């Protein structure tokens, strides 16, 4: 049966059609809050409504509305962008004709010309000490929102951003995500250039030259931007299995995440063809639900609505985010990102990974005895950064299929030549086959239990093999919170804040003073503190009340790292100050 499902879906999955879908979606500049994002959603919806076997629904929310932790975002469209070096010689550094990433997303329009001053990271007032930036254009590589917020108070006339650590000719994707109120106050245009051009300007400054740059941006704001979520449901039953992908991000970029959203759309078409031709039957035990939304800003209101208004129950989710890359070009590995260990759910995970591995195993060993996985593949502990984060906050076990690292990530060089449609197909077919097997009861209980036991043993052993020897020794001596007697009067913490991702913009709004902000930024500069503070610890405390020593145990168990209790205590104090957690005395 396993082979039959994989074979059938593979036969009806068209690589040519996948490329056509990608070619259409890549034309839209799918910035959150843009009209092109709405047009992309209309295209996805129209393609789904042409299918015969799916029930298609559109959920519409507003970018102008607060959704728990997520603030409103201004509607924004880009028409034109030019960045030109005027002196000491004339040269177009970048333009919308080369890439629409040339304008920082949500920048106000403007036409400015001025001398460039390099401020390094540019995120703190200290970075501007002894620098005259008044009526000049600032060149910086720090977080654009922070730089914009700090330098706007100093009389600058324009912003030029670049990114360190990316390919030198790549123009980065950067954004401001301004609220409507912030957008009304914003008057200074912000553009991006490649690292090569940025270093050239810095070199001019070091030689005593005074480079002059002109920034021209034609953009417009509007307040009625729509968040469109498209849902396509197959089968019957109260329980739902979700496969989802975000369809936002800049025009011309492919792997993040046209690869996931297009593969999901072609997978739906594959199911539709197979069912229409009688090669498969619609699942009766559970529904398979495919969902497309803007990242975070779509998944949060969708799940708030879905979990409060619907009688159905979402039991598992699969996030497709960057799944069809040529590994030999981007340098990536297929990562299966698991839910956190404290959620302790492996039943659907094991089945999905079994089908995925089978779909990715094309070749055989030297002696032709066993199949071997034909791509770089790894199974990893929970990591954040995409819509599975939101599903997990609703206690829905979800995994992410993702290719990382990617040397072209969030740049204009994340282009169609990096796409591997065969790999995208194999991932899509593997996931679709697993969801169909689960929803149709294709596997008997004994086989399911065998798969689950094998997967649990694999995860337990493989995770520990990644830890260093000292961590393994430390884990052996640490006492699990589940087996520890609770002492009367002990202090624990639980999450009481809203759902959503704790972004830097949210942190800025929660800070009561500049000094408080400086302290937070200093704390978050240390890796992996930022992820623990913004993702892992809030998620952990959503699911259980824990003391600092218990939080330390879970971090060590999950990631094999030793974070001292003082640092954890500092993070807890900050979350407490933000009124996101509260102290509980047992």
N, C-alpha and C positions, 0 to 999 in steps of 0.2 A: 504493500500500500504506500509506504514512504516513497519508493522510487516512482510509483505511478503518479502521485501528486506532483512531485518535482518535475517529472517528464511532461505532464500535461500543461502545467503553468509555463514551463520553458517553451513549449511548442507555440503557445498563444501569446507570448511576450515578444513584441516586435522591437528590435534594436533600432531599426530605421524610424519607427514612429516615436521612439524615445528621443532620438536626435531632433526630430521635427518639433516635439513639445519643447525641448530645451531651446531650440532656435527661436521659438515664439516668445517664451518667457524671458529670455535674456534681453529682449528689446526694451522691456519695461524697466524704468529706473525706480525700483521697488523700495524706496526709502519709506520708513514708517511715517504715516500721515500724508503720503503723496497721492495724487490722482492716479499715477501709474501703478501704484500698489492696488488701488481699487480696480483698475483695468485688468491687472493680472488675475485678481480673484474672479472677475467676470469671465475671463477665458477659462480658468479651471472649472468653474461652475458649468459653463456651457458645454464643455467636453464631457462632464459627468452626466449632465441631463440628457445627453444623446445615448446613454447606455440603457439597456433594457431590464437589468436585474437589480439595480440599486435604487434605494430610496434616498434622494438628495435633498438636503436642507441647507439653507443659508441663515446664519445667525449674524446679526449686525449690532455692533456696539459703537461707542463714540470715543474718539481720541480726546475729546474735550472733558471727559469724565475721569474722576479719581476711581481707581479700582484697588481698594485696600492699600498696599504699599506703593503701587504704581501711580505716579502723578500724571496729569494730562500732558499731551504732546501737541504742539501746534501743527496744523496742516501746512505743508510746504511743497512747492514745486520749483524745480530748476529749469531755466530756459537757456541761459548761456553762462559761460565762465571762461575768462582768459587771465593768465598770469604771465606777465612779460617783464623780463629784465630790460630796463631802459638805459642804465649806465652801470659800468663803463662801456658796455657795448649792448646792442639790441639783440634780444633773443626771446622767443616764446618758450617759456619754461613748461607750461602745460595749458591745456584748454579742454572744453567739453567736446571738441571734435576728436581729441585723442582719447579722453576718458571722462565720464561724468563724475568720477571721484575727485576731480580737480576742485570742486566746491565742497567744503565741509557741510555735511547734511544739516539742515535747519539754519544755515547762516542767513543773516539779513542780506538784502541786495546792497550794492554800492559800487562806486567807481573812485578809487583812491590811488594816489601815487606818492611815494615817499622813500626816504632813506631807511635801510633795514638795520635793525639792532638785534643781535643774537643774545638770547637770555637763557640758553640751555633748556632745562626742563620747564622753567617758567611757571611753576605751579604755586610758588610761595613769594611773598613780598621780598624775602631775602634774596631771591634770584634777580631782583631788579635794583639792588643796592648799587650805588655808584654808576648807574646806567641812565642816560637821558633817553627815555622812550616817548616823551611827549611829542605828538604830531608825527610819529614815525611808525613804521611797520615792524612788528615784532616777529622774529623767527624763533620757534620753540618746538620741542619734541615731547612735551608732557601731555597729560590728559587735557584734551581741548576744552572741555567744560570748565575745568579748574583754571586753566590759563586765561580763558575768556573772562571768567568771573573776576580774577585778580587784576589783569592788565587793563580791563575796560575802565577801571577807576583811575588809571594813571595817564589818561589822555592819548592813548595810542590811536592810530587811524586805520590800521589794518592788521590782519594776522596771517602769517604763513606757517603752516605746520608740516613736519615730516616725522617719520618714524625711524628709530634706530633698530638694528637687528633684523631688518628686512632686506630683500634683494635691492641692490643700490639703484636700479632703474625703475623700481616699482613706485607707483603713486598710491599712497595708502587710503583706505576707507576710514574716515573719521566723522564723528557726528557730535552735535550739541544736545539733541533731544530737549529743546527748550519748551517750557510750558507756555501757554498763550500769553500769560502776564510777562514772562521773561522776554518773549519774542517782541512784544510791543515796546519794550525798553531797549532792545538790542538794535544798534545802529551801525556796528562796525563789521565789514565783510571779512570772512575767513576762508582761506583757500589752502590747498595742500600741494606739495611738490615732492619730487623723489629725493631720496637720500643723496644721490649724486649731485643734484642741483643745490641742495642745502649745503653740502660740504664745500661746493664751489663758492657759494656766497660767504661762508665762514672763512675760507681761504683768502678771499678778497679783503675781508675785514682785518685779518691778521697781517696782511701786507699794507695796511694803512689806506686802502681804497674805501670809498663810500658808495656801495651799490645802491642803486635806485630801482625800485620795482613798482609796477602798476598792477593793481588787482581790479578786474571788472567782473562783477557778478550780477546777472539779471535773474532774480528769484522772486517768488511771491508767497505770502502767508495767507492762510484762510482758516476759519474756525470750525467748519463742518466736516472735518475728515472722518471717514468711516473705518471701523475695524471689521472686516469681513472674515467670518469663519465658515468654511465649507465642510459639510459632513456628508459622507456617502456610506450608507448602511446596507449590508448584505446579510440575509438570513433571519432567523427567528430566535427567540429566547429572551429571558430577562437580563442575563449577564452579557457584558460587552467586552470584546478584545479590541483595543485601539492600536492602530498604526498611524503615526502622525509626522508631519514635517512642516517647518516654517517656510513660507514662500517669499519672505521679504529679502532685501539687500540690493546692492546697486546693479544697474544695467551693465551687461557684459561679463559680470562675474558668474561663475558656473558652480564650482564645487560647494560653495557656501551660499545658498543651499538649493539652487536649482536641481542639483544632482538628486537630493532627497525628495523634493516635491514633485519633480518630473517622473522619477522612478515610481513613486507612490501612485501617480496618475496612470502610468502605463500598467502597473500591477492591477489596478481596478479594471482597466480595459481587458486585461488578460483573463481575469475571473469572468467578466461579462461574456467574452467569446466562448470560454470553455463551458459555461452554464448554458448558453444559448444553443450550443451545438450538442448538448447532452453528454459531454465528457465528464462533467461534475454535477453534483446536486447541491442546492443551496443548503448551508448548514442549518441544523434544527436545534442544536443544544445551546448555542450561543450566537450572538451577532458578531460579525466582523465589521468594524467601523473605521473608515479612513477619514482623517481630519487634516485640513490645511489651515494654518493661521499665521498671522504675523508673530514673530518670536516674542514670547513673554506677554506682550500687550494684547495678543489674541487668546493665548491659552488660558490666562488667568480669568478674564470675564466669562469665557466659554465654560470653564469648569465650575466657576461660581454658580452660573446659571444651570448647568447640566446636573450638578449634584443636589441642587435645591428644588428644581422643578420637575425632574424626570423620575419615573418609577424604576428605570433601569439601573443597573449597577455595573460600574467599570471595574473589571477585576485584574486587568493587566494592560500595559502599554509598551509600545516600541517606538522609539524616536529615531527617525532617519535624518541625520544631519551630517553632510559631507560624506557621501558613500561611494562615489564613482570616480576615483582618482587614479591616474597612472602612477603607481607607486614609485617606479624607477625615475620619474621626473620630479614629483613633489616631495619624495623622501618619506612618505607616510606609511603607517601601519593601520590595518583595520582593527579598531579597538572596540571591544564589547564592554561597555561601561555598565557595571552592575548597580542595582540599588544598594544602599548602605546595609551592612551586616545586621544592624539593629532592627531592620524591617523583617529579616529572617523569612523570606519567601523565595523558594527556589523551584516550585513545581512547573510553572510555565517557562521560566528561564531555561531549565534543562532541556525541555522539548525544543524550544526555539534554537538554542545553540546547536543541538544535535542536527537539526535540519539545515541550519546555516553552514555548519562544517561540511555536511554532505554536499551541499550545493557548490561550495568553494573547493572541493577536492576533485580536481580534474585528472591529475596524473597518478601514477602508481609508483611504488618503491622500485629499487634497482632489480630486485628478484621478482617483481610483479606480485608480491604477496598481499600488500595492503595499499589502500588509497592514501595519498598524501595531500595535505592542504597546499594549494598552488599559489597562495598569496601570503604576505606577512600578516600575521593575525595574533592578537593578544586578548586576554580577558583581564580586566582591571577593576579595581575598587571604585566606588562611587566618585565621580567627578562632575562638576557643574558646568554651566555655560549654555544650556539650551532648555527646551520646553519640558524635558523629563523632570527638571527641577520642580516645576509647578505640579505635575502629576504626583510626585512624591509628597509634596506638601498636603495633598488631599488623601494621603495614605494609599495611593494606587501604585503598586509595584511596577516600576518601569525601567527599561534598559535603553541605552542609547547605542546605536551603531554609528561609528564616527571614524574618519581617517585623520590621523594626527601623528607627528607634526606635519605641517604643510608650509613650505618655505614661501609660498605665494599667498598665504592666508590674508584676507582682508586687504588685497591690493588689486590693481587693474590687471595684474599678471595671473590672477585666478581666472584664466580664460579657457575657451572651449578646447584648445589643443591639449589641455591637461586631463580632459575627460576620458575615462575608460568605460564605454557603454557596455562592454561585455561584463566587466566587474559589477557595474550598477545592476545589470540584469541578474547576475548570479546572487547578489545580495537580496534584491527584491523577490526573486523566486524562492530563495531559502526562507525568508521571513513569511511570505504569503503561504507557503506550504505548511509551515509550522502553525500559523493561525488557523488554517483550514483543518489541519489534523486535530487541533484542540477543540475547535468549535463544532466539529462533526463527529466527535467520539470515534475517530479512526483507530485509536490505539487502545487496547484493552488495559484494564487497571494494573495488571501484573507488569506489563511492559512499561507503563508510565512510572510505576514505582521503581523499576530497575533503572530507568533513565535518571530519575530524581536522586536515587542513592548514589549512582555513579557520579552525577554532577556535584552533589554535596561533598563527596570525598575528594573530588578533583579540586574544587574551589578551596576547601580547607587546606589541602596539601600545597597546591600551587601558590596560593597567596603567601604562605609562610616561606616558601622557597625564595621569594623575592626579598625577604627581610634579611638584614645582616645578622651575624651570629649573636652579637650583643643584644639585639632586640629580641631574638628568640629566647635568650636566657632571661631577659627582663620580663617577657610575657609569662614565662613559666612561673615566676615568683609573684606575679600580680594576681590579685583575687578578683574574680568576675563579680560585678554588682549583683547578678542574679542569685549568686550563692552566698551573699554576705548578709549577715544579720543587721537590720536597720537599728541604729542607736537612737534612743529618744532624745529629741532636741537637736538632731543633726540638721544642717542647712542644705537645702536643695534648691534648684532653680527650674522654672518652667516657662515656656514661651507663651506670651499673651498678646503679641502684636498681630498685625494683619498678615495675610498671605501675600506672596510676591517676593521678588528678589531684592535683597538689600544692596542697591547700587550705590556708587559714589555720590550720585546726585541726591539720593535719599539721605545719605549720611550727612551731606552738607546742610540739608534742610533741618536735620535733627540737632546739629551742633548749636550750642547756645553762645559760643564765643569763638573768636579767632584762635585763641590759645588752645581751646578744646579741639578745634579743627586741626591745628598743627600737630597736636599730640596724637590724634587719630591717624593722620597721614603718616607720621613717623612709625606708628605701630603697623600700619598696613603695608609699608614698604618691605617688610620682612616676609619673605616666602617661607612656609606656606600659610602664614598668618592670615593674609587677606581672604583666602578661600575658606579657612576654618571660621573666620569671623562673619563673613557674609553669607555662607552657604551651610557648612556642615553643622556648626554648633546650633544655629537657629532651627535647622531641620531636626537635629537630635532632640532638642528640648521641646519641639512640637509633639514628639511621640512619647516622651517620658520625662519625669522630673528627676534630675540628677545633681549630685554634688560635684565639686571641682575634681576630686580624685577619680570619680566615676567617669567624668568627661575625658579625663586624661587616659583612662583605660580604653575607652572606645576608640579614641584617636590612635592609640598604639596598636590596638587590634586591627583596625581598618587599614592603616597606612604604614605601620612599622616605623613610626617616627616618635621621638621622645620630646614632647613639649612640656617644659617645666610648669609646675602648678602656679607660679607667680604670673607667668604670661597668660595662662588660661584665666586666672583671676582678674587680670587686667581687661581681657576681652569681655568677661562676664560683667564687670563693673560698667564698661562702656554700653553694653546692651541694656543693662539695668537703667543707666542714665537716659537712654533713648526710649525707655518705657516699652521695650520689646519683650523683656522677660521680667519675672518677679521672683522674689525670694520666698521659699516655702519652708517652714519649720515643721519637721516631722515629730 
